[in-house]
Amino acid sequence: MMSVSTWADRYRILSSKSAAEPRRWRTARTPYLQEVMDCLSVASSVQRVVFMKGSQVGGSEAGINWLGYVIHMAPGPVMAVSPTVEMAKRSSRQRIEPQIEEVPELRERIAPARSRDSGNTVLSKEFPGGVLVMTGANSAVGLRSMPARYLFMDEVDGYPGDVEGEGDPILLAERRSATFSRRRKVLLVSTPTIKSTSRIEREFEASDKCYYQLPCPHCGHYQPLCFSQLRWQKGKVEAITYSCKGCDKPIDEHHKTAMLAKGRWQATAKGDGLTRGFHLSSLYSPIGWFSWSDAARMYEAALEKPDLMKGFVNTVLGESYEEAFEAPEWQRLYERRESYPMGIIPEGGLFLTAGVDVQRNRLECEVVAWGKDKQSWSVDYYVLDGDTAQPEVWQKLDAILAKDWPHVRGATLPIRVMCVDSGYATQEVYSWVRQYPQAVWGAAGARASQPRTVTAIKGRDGDSALILSVSKADTGGKRLGLRVWNVGGPVAKVELYRWLKLPVPTDEQQQKGECYAPGSCHFPEYGEEYFKQLTAEKRVTRLHKGFPKASWEKEPTRNNEALDCRVYARAAASIYGLDRFNDLHVKRMEQALGEPAKNSTLTQREAHQNDNSATDTAKPSTQPANKRSAFQQRQAVVADDPYL
């Protein structure tokens, strides 16, 4: 029987719906995929193939080729697993269905979806001798829906840690193929993520760990491509070359096509004989897809903005990223406090967001100003005492949201987006949030179209993105017409702890024009308690049902409300558009504030006068809590604060 690569060369047509180069498939374009695909052929003794990769190397397309081969040449029950059910539907429409339409040999085996009883739905494709079922790793029902001789698991590092309490999704899915013994075939493909929890790295380390080696066009020395061997002058990435480890001579990228054709996979570990593991970075990407210059440009950008380094390591190098998860010492943050007055937006702040944590007997709220390069300034922190099941404490939050906050340039700014945690007192939160404009999820992602936008959020353990998804709230099975934003708490906390560890430029450095690093966090003279709460959690990795699982745990002797409020304020900034801002956005917001003040700080008297003028229209009975640091005095003062 023919191999998968031979089938792909003979039958596969790349559709314009999903491919950058729509045409007949040619394995010669990506020769490194030949052995990966052929291990999935029926004649091969290999049972499991693990492919840890960078982006733009064709890994997922190799899986699509295999599915076509199975339907045509080796029918049997097939399961294709994506990170979520929605992603499975998208993959079906953009990848699977176009292949069926373009390849006559597949089209004649699968009835059109419009036919009655065709067995052709978005998530299921019946064919003679088998069926292809597509599901998401977030669905325990989908993972145990049927036995599967063939199992294609795509982007496994995006799978949830535990599927509805039933365990690791890879283990659940592989149980479906156990009855087929040595006749089964399993393909795991993914770009890696975090080192301690990366599933694809875990599976790769248990394999024979193959790397694709290329011959030097000068000396013939075989070597895997390593980013450390690229040579270029800073800012001049177009003149990049690769330094051979054998002869040190520079290799131009136009040699890559010939080098790939002569390449070979080399195992670096013994393995068990049944599992093959392949690693490939984006440096191998064919000419015209992703260049060495692109890699160097991304690396330079990551050096300037450390937020980008994780993406570079994952998607370009195809390696897991090791984060520094330890929380900074609260004492060091306390000693680095700044002297700007609370309640005033400092120079550099461009817009405000707020995060609200809900407890049984109080609300806690932090107001944060955000500026260029994601720098942030804590403007104020409130503790609003009161039973959150009663309206009085929510009226205090109304007044905070209604305020216009003075800027040192003389302008005033509203809170643009306020995120309120709905994990506790859920129905009370929903009722309060529904009074205000809500953010929406548009074609370009999250957006907040009006000032004083309010969103209900829920913190999730997902570490794939800051904003994971948007769902509709319901109570007792009734839809409320309210969107609830699911926020990846681990993403925000890792980012925050990295920012808190950034060095502060000395006075001498600032005089020389050196600025704060992107992401730098600034705090007024809060008390010790605030910084203890801000650093109250740490990330730990433990075995869960036999697999490593990372989680954030609070130190028993500390509260963590300040950390939660900052995470929610960060999510609000993302909803407003912080992660999509460019220099033009920043320039427009700076112009709207007017010219910089000669003296960049206001006196407390000026601050109080501005605050009074900004809140004259607020109802006295619903004014918010104390202007002083909530951590100098843990009890909120509401009625007797003359400045609100």
C-alpha positions as CSV (number, residue, x, y, z in Angstrom):
1,M,0.0,0.0,0.0
2,M,1.2,3.5,-0.8
3,S,2.6,5.8,1.9
4,V,0.9,9.0,3.2
5,S,3.4,11.2,1.5
6,T,2.9,9.4,-1.9
7,W,-0.9,9.7,-1.5
8,A,-0.6,13.5,-0.7
9,D,1.6,14.1,-3.8
10,R,-0.8,12.2,-6.0
11,Y,-4.2,13.4,-4.7
12,R,-4.0,16.3,-2.3
13,I,-5.1,19.7,-3.6
14,L,-4.5,22.8,-1.4
15,S,-7.7,24.9,-1.3
16,S,-7.6,28.7,-1.5
17,K,-9.9,28.7,1.5
18,S,-7.0,27.6,3.8
19,A,-3.7,27.6,2.0
20,A,-1.4,30.5,1.2
21,E,-0.3,28.6,-1.9
22,P,-3.4,26.9,-3.4
23,R,-2.2,24.2,-5.8
24,R,-1.4,20.5,-5.8
25,W,0.5,19.4,-2.8
26,R,4.2,18.8,-3.2
27,T,6.1,17.1,-0.4
28,A,9.3,18.4,-2.0
29,R,8.3,21.9,-0.8
30,T,8.5,20.7,2.8
31,P,10.7,17.6,2.6
32,Y,11.0,17.4,6.4
33,L,7.4,16.3,6.5
34,Q,7.9,13.1,4.4
35,E,9.1,10.9,7.3
36,V,6.6,12.4,9.7
37,M,3.7,11.5,7.4
38,D,5.1,8.1,6.4
39,C,5.3,7.0,10.0
40,L,1.5,7.3,9.9
41,S,1.2,4.9,6.9
42,V,-0.4,1.5,7.5
43,A,2.8,-0.3,6.6
44,S,4.8,1.5,9.3
45,S,5.3,-0.2,12.7
46,V,5.2,3.2,14.4
47,Q,2.1,3.7,16.6
48,R,2.5,7.2,17.9
49,V,4.0,10.3,16.2
50,V,4.8,13.4,18.2
51,F,5.5,16.6,16.3
52,M,6.7,19.6,18.4
53,K,7.2,22.6,16.1
54,G,7.3,26.3,15.4
55,S,4.7,28.0,13.3
56,Q,4.5,28.0,9.5
57,V,6.2,24.7,8.8
58,G,3.1,22.7,7.6
59,G,2.5,20.5,10.7
60,S,-1.3,20.7,10.7
61,E,-1.4,20.2,6.9
62,A,0.5,16.9,7.4
63,G,-2.3,15.8,9.7
64,I,-4.9,16.8,7.1
65,N,-3.0,14.7,4.5
66,W,-3.1,11.7,6.8
67,L,-6.9,12.1,7.3
68,G,-7.4,12.1,3.5
69,Y,-5.2,9.0,3.2
70,V,-7.2,7.2,5.8
71,I,-10.6,8.0,4.2
72,H,-9.3,6.9,0.8
73,M,-6.9,4.1,1.4
74,A,-7.2,2.7,5.0
75,P,-10.8,3.3,6.2
76,G,-11.6,3.0,9.9
77,P,-12.9,5.1,12.8
78,V,-11.1,8.4,13.1
79,M,-11.2,11.0,15.8
80,A,-9.7,14.5,15.3
81,V,-9.3,16.6,18.5
82,S,-8.9,20.4,18.6
83,P,-8.5,22.4,21.8
84,T,-12.2,23.4,21.9
85,V,-15.4,22.3,20.1
86,E,-15.6,25.7,18.4
87,M,-12.1,25.3,17.0
88,A,-13.1,21.8,15.8
89,K,-16.0,23.3,13.9
90,R,-13.7,26.0,12.4
91,S,-11.1,23.4,11.4
92,S,-13.8,21.3,9.7
93,R,-15.1,24.2,7.7
94,Q,-11.7,25.7,6.8
95,R,-9.6,22.6,6.3
96,I,-11.5,19.3,6.2
97,E,-14.4,20.3,4.0
98,P,-12.3,22.2,1.4
99,Q,-10.1,19.1,1.0
100,I,-13.2,16.9,0.5
101,E,-14.5,19.3,-2.1
102,E,-11.1,19.6,-4.0
103,V,-10.2,15.9,-4.0
104,P,-12.5,13.7,-6.2
105,E,-11.4,10.5,-4.5
106,L,-12.7,11.9,-1.2
107,R,-15.7,13.6,-2.6
108,E,-17.1,10.4,-4.0
109,R,-16.8,8.7,-0.6
110,I,-18.5,11.3,1.5
111,A,-22.1,12.3,0.6
112,P,-22.9,16.0,0.2
113,A,-24.1,17.6,3.5
114,R,-27.3,18.7,1.9
115,S,-28.4,15.1,1.1
116,R,-30.9,13.5,3.5
117,D,-29.3,11.0,5.8
118,S,-25.9,11.8,4.3
119,G,-23.9,11.3,7.5
120,N,-22.1,14.5,6.7
121,T,-22.3,17.2,9.4
122,V,-19.9,19.8,10.6
123,L,-18.4,17.5,13.2
124,S,-19.0,14.1,11.6
125,K,-18.1,12.7,8.1
126,E,-19.2,9.1,7.3
127,F,-17.4,7.2,4.6
128,P,-17.4,3.5,3.5
129,G,-15.6,1.5,6.2
130,G,-15.3,4.3,8.8
131,V,-16.3,7.7,10.2
132,L,-14.4,10.9,11.0
133,V,-15.5,12.5,14.2
134,M,-14.2,15.9,15.2
135,T,-14.5,17.2,18.8
136,G,-12.9,19.5,21.3
137,A,-10.6,18.6,24.2
138,N,-12.9,20.6,26.4
139,S,-15.7,18.0,25.9
140,A,-15.4,14.9,28.0
141,V,-18.5,13.5,26.2
142,G,-16.8,14.0,22.8
143,L,-13.5,12.4,23.9
144,R,-15.3,9.2,25.0
145,S,-17.9,9.1,22.2
146,M,-16.4,6.2,20.2
147,P,-13.5,3.8,19.7
148,A,-10.9,5.2,17.3
149,R,-8.3,3.4,15.3
150,Y,-6.8,6.7,14.2
151,L,-6.4,9.7,16.5
152,F,-5.3,13.2,15.4
153,M,-4.7,15.6,18.3
154,D,-3.9,19.1,17.1
155,E,-2.4,21.9,19.2
156,V,-2.4,19.8,22.3
157,D,-0.7,22.5,24.4
158,G,-4.0,24.4,24.1
159,Y,-6.0,21.6,25.7
160,P,-7.5,22.2,29.2
161,G,-5.7,20.7,32.2
162,D,-8.6,18.6,33.3
163,V,-11.7,17.8,31.3
164,E,-14.8,18.2,33.4
165,G,-13.0,16.4,36.3
166,E,-12.3,13.3,34.2
167,G,-8.5,13.8,33.8
168,D,-6.0,14.7,31.1
169,P,-7.6,15.0,27.7
170,I,-4.7,13.2,25.9
171,L,-5.1,10.2,28.2
172,L,-8.9,10.2,27.7
173,A,-8.6,10.4,23.9
174,E,-5.9,7.7,23.7
175,R,-8.1,5.3,25.6
176,R,-10.4,5.4,22.6
177,S,-7.7,3.7,20.5
178,A,-6.6,1.1,23.1
179,T,-8.8,-1.7,21.6
180,F,-7.0,-1.5,18.3
181,S,-3.7,-2.5,19.9
182,R,-0.8,-2.4,17.4
183,R,-3.1,-1.3,14.5
184,R,-3.7,2.1,16.0
185,K,-2.1,5.3,14.8
186,V,-1.9,8.5,17.0
187,L,-0.6,11.9,15.8
188,L,0.1,14.7,18.3
189,V,1.0,18.1,16.9
190,S,1.5,21.3,18.7
191,T,3.5,24.5,19.2
192,P,4.8,24.3,22.8
193,T,3.9,26.8,25.5
194,I,5.1,26.8,29.2
195,K,8.0,24.5,30.1
196,S,6.6,23.0,33.3
197,T,3.2,22.1,31.8
198,S,3.8,21.7,28.0
199,R,2.1,18.5,26.9
200,I,3.9,18.3,23.5
201,E,7.3,18.7,25.2
202,R,6.3,16.0,27.7
203,E,5.5,13.6,24.9
204,F,8.5,14.6,22.8
205,E,10.9,13.9,25.8
206,A,9.4,10.4,26.0
207,S,10.2,9.7,22.3
208,D,13.4,9.1,20.3
209,K,13.7,13.0,19.9
210,C,14.6,13.5,16.2
211,Y,16.0,16.7,14.8
212,Y,16.2,17.5,11.1
213,Q,19.8,18.0,10.0
214,L,20.9,19.9,6.9
215,P,24.2,19.8,5.1
216,C,26.4,22.9,4.8
217,P,26.6,23.9,1.1
218,H,30.3,24.7,1.7
219,C,31.7,21.8,3.7
220,G,28.8,19.3,3.8
221,H,28.7,19.2,7.6
222,Y,25.2,18.0,8.8
223,Q,23.7,20.1,11.6
224,P,20.2,21.1,12.9
225,L,19.4,24.8,12.4
226,C,20.0,26.7,15.6
227,F,18.9,30.3,16.1
228,S,22.2,31.1,17.9
229,Q,24.1,30.5,14.6
230,L,22.3,33.3,12.8
231,R,24.5,36.4,12.2
232,W,23.3,39.9,11.5
233,Q,23.9,43.5,12.5
234,K,21.3,45.0,14.8
235,G,18.6,46.7,12.7
236,K,20.0,45.2,9.4
237,V,18.2,41.9,9.4
238,E,18.0,41.7,5.6
239,A,21.7,40.9,5.5
240,I,21.3,37.9,7.7
241,T,23.4,34.7,7.2
242,Y,23.8,31.4,9.0
243,S,27.2,30.4,10.4
244,C,28.1,26.7,9.8
245,K,29.1,24.9,12.9
246,G,31.6,22.9,10.9
247,C,33.5,25.5,8.8
248,D,32.2,28.9,10.2
249,K,31.4,30.1,6.6
250,P,28.3,32.1,6.1
251,I,25.3,30.4,4.5
252,D,22.8,32.6,2.7
253,E,19.1,31.7,3.0
254,H,18.7,31.0,-0.7
255,H,20.7,27.8,-0.1
256,K,18.0,26.6,2.2
257,T,15.9,24.9,-0.6
258,A,18.7,22.7,-1.6
259,M,19.7,22.0,2.0
260,L,16.1,21.0,2.9
261,A,16.0,18.5,0.0
262,K,19.2,16.8,1.3
263,G,18.1,16.9,4.9
264,R,17.7,13.9,7.2
265,W,16.1,13.2,10.6
266,Q,18.5,12.1,13.3
267,A,17.3,10.5,16.5
268,T,19.0,11.6,19.7
269,A,17.4,9.2,22.2
270,K,16.7,5.5,22.2
271,G,12.9,5.6,22.5
272,D,10.6,2.6,22.8
273,G,10.4,1.8,19.1
274,L,6.7,2.6,18.9
275,T,6.8,6.4,19.3
276,R,8.7,8.7,17.0
277,G,9.3,12.3,18.1
278,F,10.1,15.2,15.7
279,H,11.2,18.7,16.6
280,L,11.3,21.5,14.0
281,S,11.7,25.3,14.4
282,S,10.4,27.9,12.0
283,L,13.9,28.4,10.7
284,Y,13.2,25.4,8.4
285,S,10.2,27.1,6.9
286,P,10.4,27.1,3.1
287,I,11.5,30.2,1.1
288,G,8.5,32.5,0.8
289,W,6.8,31.4,4.0
290,F,8.9,32.6,7.0
291,S,12.4,33.9,6.6
292,W,15.5,34.1,8.8
293,S,15.1,37.9,8.5
294,D,11.6,37.5,9.9
295,A,12.9,35.5,12.9
296,A,15.7,38.1,13.6
297,R,13.1,41.0,13.4
298,M,10.9,39.2,15.9
299,Y,13.8,38.6,18.2
300,E,14.8,42.3,18.1
301,A,11.2,43.3,18.9
302,A,11.2,40.9,21.8
303,L,14.3,42.4,23.2
304,E,12.7,45.8,23.2
305,K,9.4,44.5,24.6
306,P,9.8,41.4,26.8
307,D,6.1,40.6,26.5
308,L,6.9,39.3,23.0
309,M,9.7,36.9,24.0
310,K,7.4,34.0,25.0
311,G,5.7,34.1,21.6
312,F,9.1,34.2,19.9
313,V,10.4,31.2,21.8
314,N,7.1,29.2,21.3
315,T,6.2,30.0,17.7
316,V,9.7,30.6,16.1
317,L,12.0,28.3,18.0
318,G,9.3,25.7,18.6
319,E,10.5,25.5,22.2
320,S,8.8,25.8,25.6
321,Y,9.2,29.0,27.5
322,E,10.4,29.0,31.1
323,E,8.8,31.8,33.0
324,A,10.1,33.3,36.3
325,F,7.0,32.6,38.4
326,E,8.3,33.6,41.8
327,A,6.5,36.6,43.2
328,P,8.8,39.7,43.9
329,E,9.4,40.5,47.5
330,W,6.8,42.9,48.8
331,Q,9.3,44.8,50.8
332,R,11.2,45.8,47.6
333,L,8.0,47.1,46.0
334,Y,7.1,49.0,49.2
335,E,10.5,50.7,49.1
336,R,10.0,51.7,45.5
337,R,6.8,53.7,46.1
338,E,6.5,57.0,44.4
339,S,5.4,60.4,45.7
340,Y,2.6,61.2,43.3
341,P,-0.7,62.0,45.0
342,M,-3.4,59.4,45.1
343,G,-6.5,60.2,43.1
344,I,-4.6,62.1,40.4
345,I,-3.6,60.6,37.1
346,P,0.2,61.1,36.7
347,E,2.0,62.3,33.6
348,G,2.1,59.3,31.2
349,G,-1.4,58.0,32.1
350,L,-3.7,58.0,29.1
351,F,-6.8,56.2,30.2
352,L,-8.4,54.6,33.3
353,T,-9.7,51.1,34.0
354,A,-10.9,49.5,37.3
355,G,-11.0,46.1,38.7
356,V,-13.5,45.1,41.4
357,D,-13.3,42.1,43.7
358,V,-16.5,41.0,45.4
359,Q,-16.5,39.6,49.0
360,R,-19.4,38.8,51.3
361,N,-19.1,42.0,53.3
362,R,-17.3,44.4,51.0
363,L,-16.3,45.4,47.5
364,E,-12.6,46.2,46.8
365,C,-11.8,48.4,43.8
366,E,-8.5,49.5,42.2
367,V,-8.4,52.4,39.7
368,V,-5.4,52.1,37.3
369,A,-4.1,54.5,34.7
370,W,-2.5,52.9,31.6
371,G,0.1,54.5,29.3
372,K,2.5,53.9,26.5
373,D,4.2,50.5,26.4
374,K,1.7,49.2,28.9
375,Q,3.1,51.2,31.8
376,S,0.6,51.5,34.6
377,W,0.0,53.8,37.6
378,S,-2.2,52.8,40.6
379,V,-4.4,55.9,41.0
380,D,-6.5,54.8,44.0
381,Y,-7.8,51.8,45.9
382,Y,-11.1,51.6,47.7
383,V,-12.6,49.2,50.3
384,L,-16.4,49.6,50.2
385,D,-17.8,48.0,53.3
386,G,-21.3,46.6,53.2
387,D,-23.3,43.5,52.6
388,T,-23.0,42.7,48.9
389,A,-26.5,41.2,48.9
390,Q,-27.9,44.7,49.6
391,P,-28.0,47.7,47.2
392,E,-26.2,50.2,49.5
393,V,-22.7,49.0,48.8
394,W,-23.4,48.9,45.0
395,Q,-24.5,52.5,45.2
396,K,-21.0,53.4,46.5
397,L,-19.6,51.6,43.5
398,D,-22.0,53.6,41.3
399,A,-20.4,56.8,42.6
400,I,-16.8,55.6,41.8
401,L,-17.8,54.8,38.3
402,A,-19.5,58.1,37.9
403,K,-16.4,60.1,38.7
404,D,-14.2,62.0,36.4
405,W,-10.6,61.7,37.5
406,P,-8.2,64.7,37.3
407,H,-5.1,64.5,35.2
408,V,-1.9,66.5,36.0
409,R,-2.3,68.2,32.6
410,G,-5.6,69.7,33.7
411,A,-8.0,67.4,31.9
412,T,-10.3,64.9,33.5
413,L,-10.8,61.2,32.5
414,P,-13.6,58.7,33.2
415,I,-13.1,55.1,33.9
416,R,-13.2,53.5,30.5
417,V,-13.8,49.9,31.5
418,M,-14.6,48.4,34.9
419,C,-14.4,44.6,35.3
420,V,-16.3,43.1,38.2
421,D,-15.7,39.6,39.4
422,S,-18.9,37.5,39.2
423,G,-17.5,34.4,41.0
424,Y,-19.2,35.4,44.2
425,A,-22.6,37.1,44.6
426,T,-23.1,36.2,41.0
427,Q,-26.7,37.4,40.6
428,E,-26.1,40.7,42.4
429,V,-23.1,41.4,40.1
430,Y,-25.2,40.6,37.0
431,S,-28.0,42.9,38.2
432,W,-25.6,45.8,38.8
433,V,-23.6,45.3,35.6
434,R,-26.7,45.3,33.4
435,Q,-27.4,48.9,34.2
436,Y,-24.3,50.0,32.2
437,P,-23.0,49.7,28.7
438,Q,-21.3,46.4,28.1
439,A,-18.2,45.6,26.0
440,V,-18.7,43.5,23.0
441,W,-16.6,40.9,21.1
442,G,-16.1,42.3,17.6
443,A,-14.3,41.1,14.5
444,A,-11.0,42.6,15.8
445,G,-11.5,41.1,19.2
446,A,-12.7,42.8,22.4
447,R,-13.7,46.4,22.3
448,A,-15.4,48.9,24.6
449,S,-17.3,51.6,22.6
450,Q,-18.4,53.9,25.4
451,P,-16.9,55.5,28.6
452,R,-17.9,53.8,31.8
453,T,-18.3,50.4,30.2
454,V,-18.8,47.6,32.7
455,T,-18.2,43.9,32.3
456,A,-18.9,40.9,34.4
457,I,-15.9,38.5,34.4
458,K,-15.0,35.1,35.7
459,G,-11.4,34.1,36.4
460,R,-10.4,30.8,34.7
461,D,-7.3,28.6,34.9
462,G,-6.7,28.7,31.1
463,D,-3.2,29.9,30.2
464,S,-3.6,30.3,26.4
465,A,-4.8,33.9,26.5
466,L,-5.7,36.8,28.7
467,I,-9.2,37.0,27.3
468,L,-10.2,33.4,26.8
469,S,-13.8,33.7,25.6
470,V,-17.2,35.4,26.1
471,S,-20.2,33.6,27.2
472,K,-23.8,34.5,28.0
473,A,-25.0,34.7,31.6
474,D,-27.9,32.7,32.7
475,T,-29.8,31.9,35.9
476,G,-32.0,29.0,36.4
477,G,-31.7,28.2,32.7
478,K,-32.8,31.7,31.6
479,R,-30.6,33.8,29.4
480,L,-30.0,37.3,30.8
481,G,-28.7,38.9,27.6
482,L,-25.5,39.6,29.5
483,R,-22.0,38.8,28.4
484,V,-19.6,37.3,30.9
485,W,-15.9,37.5,30.0
486,N,-13.7,34.6,30.9
487,V,-10.3,35.9,31.9
488,G,-7.1,33.8,32.0
489,G,-5.9,34.6,35.5
490,P,-2.6,32.7,35.1
491,V,-1.7,34.8,32.0
492,A,-2.3,38.1,33.8
493,K,-0.5,37.0,37.0
494,V,2.6,35.8,35.1
495,E,2.7,39.1,33.2
496,L,2.2,41.2,36.3
497,Y,4.9,39.4,38.3
498,R,7.3,39.9,35.4
499,W,6.5,43.6,35.3
500,L,6.9,44.0,39.0
501,K,10.5,42.6,38.7
502,L,11.6,45.2,36.1
503,P,14.4,47.4,37.4
504,V,13.8,51.1,38.2
505,P,16.2,53.5,36.4
506,T,18.3,55.5,38.7
507,D,18.1,59.3,38.9
508,E,21.3,59.5,36.9
509,Q,19.9,57.2,34.2
510,Q,16.7,59.2,34.0
511,Q,18.7,62.4,33.6
512,K,20.5,60.8,30.7
513,G,17.1,60.1,29.1
514,E,16.7,56.4,30.0
515,C,13.1,55.6,30.5
516,Y,11.2,53.0,32.5
517,A,11.0,49.6,30.7
518,P,7.7,48.7,29.0
519,G,5.2,47.3,31.5
520,S,6.7,49.1,34.5
521,C,4.2,49.5,37.4
522,H,4.1,52.6,39.5
523,F,2.5,52.9,42.9
524,P,1.7,55.8,45.3
525,E,2.5,55.7,49.0
526,Y,0.2,52.8,49.9
527,G,0.7,50.9,53.2
528,E,2.5,47.6,53.5
529,E,-0.7,45.6,53.4
530,Y,-1.3,46.5,49.7
531,F,2.0,45.1,48.6
532,K,1.6,42.0,50.7
533,Q,-1.7,41.3,49.0
534,L,-0.3,42.1,45.5
535,T,2.4,39.4,45.9
536,A,0.3,36.9,47.9
537,E,0.2,34.1,45.3
538,K,2.8,31.8,43.8
539,R,2.7,29.4,40.9
540,V,3.3,25.8,41.8
541,T,3.3,22.6,39.7
542,R,2.0,19.3,41.1
543,L,1.1,16.0,39.7
544,H,-2.6,15.7,39.1
545,K,-3.9,12.3,38.1
546,G,-0.3,11.4,37.1
547,F,0.3,14.5,35.0
548,P,1.9,17.9,35.9
549,K,-0.6,20.7,36.5
550,A,0.3,24.2,37.3
551,S,-1.9,26.3,39.6
552,W,-1.7,29.6,41.5
553,E,-1.9,29.2,45.3
554,K,-2.3,31.9,48.0
555,E,0.0,32.0,51.0
556,P,-2.2,31.1,54.0
557,T,-1.4,34.2,56.0
558,R,-2.2,36.7,53.3
559,N,-5.2,38.2,51.6
560,N,-5.0,38.5,47.8
561,E,-7.7,41.0,47.0
562,A,-5.2,43.6,45.7
563,L,-3.8,41.0,43.2
564,D,-7.3,40.1,42.0
565,C,-8.2,43.7,41.5
566,R,-5.1,44.4,39.5
567,V,-5.7,41.3,37.3
568,Y,-9.3,42.5,36.6
569,A,-8.1,46.1,35.8
570,R,-5.6,44.5,33.4
571,A,-8.3,42.5,31.7
572,A,-10.3,45.8,31.4
573,A,-7.4,47.5,29.7
574,S,-7.2,44.6,27.2
575,I,-10.9,44.9,26.5
576,Y,-10.4,48.7,25.9
577,G,-7.7,47.9,23.4
578,L,-4.4,48.3,25.2
579,D,-2.8,45.2,23.5
580,R,-3.7,46.5,20.1
581,F,-2.5,50.1,20.6
582,N,0.1,51.5,18.2
583,D,2.0,54.8,18.2
584,L,-0.9,56.6,16.4
585,H,-3.4,55.6,19.2
586,V,-1.0,56.8,21.9
587,K,-0.4,60.1,20.1
588,R,-4.1,60.8,19.7
589,M,-4.7,60.2,23.4
590,E,-1.8,62.4,24.4
591,Q,-3.1,65.2,22.2
592,A,-6.5,64.9,23.8
593,L,-5.0,65.6,27.2
594,G,-3.4,68.9,26.1
595,E,0.1,70.1,26.7
596,P,2.3,68.6,29.5
597,A,2.2,70.6,32.7
598,K,5.3,72.5,33.6
599,N,5.1,70.8,37.0
600,S,4.1,67.2,36.6
601,T,2.5,66.8,40.0
602,L,-0.5,68.5,41.7
603,T,-0.5,69.5,45.3
604,Q,-3.0,67.8,47.6
605,R,-5.0,71.0,47.8
606,E,-5.2,71.2,44.0
607,A,-6.1,67.5,43.9
608,H,-8.9,68.0,46.3
609,Q,-10.2,71.0,44.4
610,N,-10.2,69.1,41.2
611,D,-11.8,66.2,42.8
612,N,-14.6,68.4,44.2
613,S,-15.3,69.9,40.8
614,A,-15.3,66.5,39.2
615,T,-17.9,65.1,41.5
616,D,-20.3,68.0,42.1
617,T,-23.0,66.2,40.2
618,A,-22.8,63.0,42.2
619,K,-25.4,62.3,44.8
620,P,-24.0,62.9,48.3
621,S,-25.7,59.8,49.7
622,T,-23.9,57.5,47.3
623,Q,-20.3,58.9,47.4
624,P,-17.5,56.2,47.4
625,A,-15.1,55.3,50.1
626,N,-11.9,56.9,51.4
627,K,-9.5,58.8,49.2
628,R,-6.7,57.7,51.5
629,S,-4.9,54.4,51.0
630,A,-7.2,51.6,51.9
631,F,-4.2,49.8,53.4
632,Q,-3.2,52.6,55.8
633,Q,-6.6,52.1,57.3
634,R,-8.5,48.9,56.5
635,Q,-11.9,50.4,57.3
636,A,-13.6,52.4,54.5
637,V,-14.8,55.9,55.3
638,V,-17.8,56.9,53.2
639,A,-20.0,59.6,54.6
640,D,-17.4,61.9,56.2
641,D,-14.9,62.2,53.3
642,P,-15.3,65.9,52.1
643,Y,-13.4,65.3,48.9
644,L,-15.8,62.9,47.2
